Amino acid sequence: MPFESQGLSQELCNKLDAFIQSDNMPSLYKSYSWGNDTHQNGFPDIVRLERQLQNSEKSTGITLNDAKDVAQWGGLRNQKQISGNAVVLPNNTLISPCGGS
């Protein structure tokens, strides 16, 4: 089934189609590992960040502290260089082209 474009470029949709056809998503999901995050233990750090960002998105907007938390989870070097406004994205900005948030 082709990936339906809902505000995405045709090029990106074609890449998503190719990815879906060439990769085994359940296998990739089960084998993913980053720090504490594994399929076996329920991806606790990713779940925490997702909830944090969803809450911020609906209330204050994505904050600089949210961005720093993501950078820390991702292991970004030189995290002390992250700076900006207290709110880096106003609330209700991250609505996906597919209708979710």
Secondary structure per residue as TSV (DSSP state, phi and psi in degrees):
chain	resnum	aa	ss	phi	psi
A	1	M	-	360.0	123.2
A	2	P	-	-64.6	149.6
A	3	F	-	-72.4	121.0
A	4	E	-	-77.8	129.0
A	5	S	-	-77.9	124.9
A	6	Q	S	-131.8	72.0
A	7	G	S	92.1	1.8
A	8	L	-	-97.0	152.2
A	9	S	-	-67.7	154.1
A	10	Q	H	-62.4	-37.0
A	11	E	H	-61.0	-44.9
A	12	L	H	-65.6	-41.7
A	13	C	H	-60.8	-40.4
A	14	N	H	-63.3	-40.7
A	15	K	H	-65.6	-39.9
A	16	L	H	-65.3	-41.0
A	17	D	H	-58.4	-46.9
A	18	A	H	-62.9	-41.6
A	19	F	H	-61.9	-46.7
A	20	I	H	-61.9	-38.0
A	21	Q	H	-73.0	-31.8
A	22	S	H	-96.5	-14.9
A	23	D	S	-121.6	147.6
A	24	N	-	-93.1	98.3
A	25	M	H	-59.4	-45.8
A	26	P	H	-59.4	-39.0
A	27	S	H	-67.1	-43.1
A	28	L	H	-61.8	-43.5
A	29	Y	H	-60.8	-45.8
A	30	K	H	-71.4	-25.0
A	31	S	H	-95.2	-6.7
A	32	Y	-	-64.5	137.2
A	33	S	E	-149.9	129.3
A	34	W	E	-149.0	110.6
A	35	G	T	57.7	-121.0
A	36	N	T	-76.8	-15.6
A	37	D	E	-85.9	109.5
A	38	T	E	-139.2	160.5
A	39	H	T	-60.1	-41.4
A	40	Q	T	-60.6	-37.8
A	41	N	T	-102.8	9.7
A	42	G	T	84.5	18.0
A	43	F	-	51.4	55.9
A	44	P	H	-62.2	-38.0
A	45	D	H	-72.4	-39.7
A	46	I	H	-65.1	-43.4
A	47	V	H	-60.8	-43.5
A	48	R	H	-60.8	-46.2
A	49	L	H	-64.8	-41.3
A	50	E	H	-60.4	-45.9
A	51	R	H	-63.8	-43.2
A	52	Q	H	-59.8	-47.9
A	53	L	H	-68.3	-37.5
A	54	Q	H	-62.8	-43.7
A	55	N	H	-63.6	-44.7
A	56	S	H	-63.8	-43.2
A	57	E	H	-57.6	-38.1
A	58	K	H	-83.4	-18.9
A	59	S	T	-113.7	-89.8
A	60	T	T	-80.0	-21.7
A	61	G	-	101.9	170.0
A	62	I	E	-74.0	123.8
A	63	T	E	-95.8	166.9
A	64	L	H	-61.3	-37.1
A	65	N	H	-64.7	-36.6
A	66	D	H	-60.0	-47.3
A	67	A	H	-61.1	-40.6
A	68	K	H	-65.7	-37.1
A	69	D	H	-64.3	-40.5
A	70	V	H	-65.6	-43.0
A	71	A	H	-61.7	-40.4
A	72	Q	H	-64.7	-45.4
A	73	W	H	-59.4	-41.0
A	74	G	H	-79.4	-6.9
A	75	G	T	76.9	27.6
A	76	L	-	-61.4	131.3
A	77	R	S	-75.6	156.9
A	78	N	-	57.6	44.8
A	79	Q	G	-61.8	-23.7
A	80	K	G	-66.5	-17.1
A	81	Q	G	-82.5	-6.6
A	82	I	-	-73.3	122.3
A	83	S	-	-147.0	166.9
A	84	G	-	156.0	-169.5
A	85	N	-	-66.6	157.0
A	86	A	S	-58.6	-37.3
A	87	V	E	-113.3	117.2
A	88	V	E	-91.7	-23.2
A	89	L	E	-140.2	126.9
A	90	P	-	-61.4	158.2
A	91	N	T	-60.9	155.6
A	92	N	T	60.1	32.8
A	93	T	-	-94.9	-30.7
A	94	L	-	-92.3	37.7
A	95	I	-	-73.6	126.3
A	96	S	-	-74.5	155.3
A	97	P	T	-63.7	-15.1
A	98	C	T	-93.5	6.5
A	99	G	S	97.9	-5.2
A	100	G	-	-95.1	-176.5
A	101	S	-	-139.8	360.0
